[in-house]
Amino acid sequence: MKRAAAIAALFACFTLATTASADEDAPQEEMDPATLFRGANEALAQGRPNEAIAKLEALADRGVVDAVISFDRGLAYAARVRAGGEQPGDLGRAAHGFEETRELTRDPDLAKEAASALAVVRSEIARRRARAGDPVEIEHGLSLGRSIVELLPENAWAVIAAAMAFVLSIAIGVRHRVTSSRAKVAATTSGAIAGSLLLVTTVLAWASRDARHHLREGVVIAPSARLLDARHLAKDGTSPLPEGVRARILEESGGFSRIVVGNADGFLPSSAILPLAKR
């Protein structure tokens, strides 16, 4: 009985100690996203970028995708650079936060702020590259086709295509019912225009949907990363990629990502490029 009581007492002490340790860790582990976000904003406002970064990255690790959080993350990394505590990749991660904000937001004011902040970050990257004697081109323009697709959202292209289909059906019906040659010409012309626009907007709606589902992009976060060939050796005659440049991700395997930046195609370690979240 004495031995049993001693074992029970020892077990109780161990349980209390474990519970106390868990209670100490619980506030940190059980923070909900709203608490983390408030804490990050407070830390950012009070000039504690490291704490803000930790909380915002914790939100990202939990799968929270939000334009405002991405914007604050960009601000936090930029603030750490400004405060003199810069770590390698901070400017690239700041650019990633602002690029992701532009990708996620539907608020034109937030998109404008993100674009302005991104311009400041890339100006600093360009200044450093110029000082090092590297090419300063950072932002590569979109192709003509991609620029046209992104003129309007996917749903807008679909709505226009549906409207053109309706106009085309009306034109066909009118042409078969009227007897006047002038009315037939008008219906035929309207149908031809509506049919052409239907074809174009359908293709654009499909391209926009395909980009949403299959296009993957990221931002290079490693300073002066070099493109690698298929054997994962540095390519000859290529300049180091600028930190913060946006790139298309074609595939990932074996810890490497195949990317396209402008007209250049090659591989980078997957840790050197951070994918952009999508809506």
Secondary structure, DSSP 8 states (H G I E B T S, - for coil): -HHHHHHHHHHHHHHHHHHHHHHHHHHHHS--HHHHHHHHHHHHHTT-HHHHHHHHHHHHHTT---HHHHHHHHHHHHHHHHTT---TTHHHHHHHHHHHHHHH---HHHHHHHHHHHHHHHHHHHHHHHHHT----------HHHHHHTTS-HHHHHHHHHHHHHHHHHHHHHHHH---HHHHHHHHHHHHHHHHHHHHHHHHHHHHHHHHHH--EEEE-STTB--B-TTS-B-TT---B-TT-EEEEEEEETTEEEEEETTEEEEEEGGGEEE----
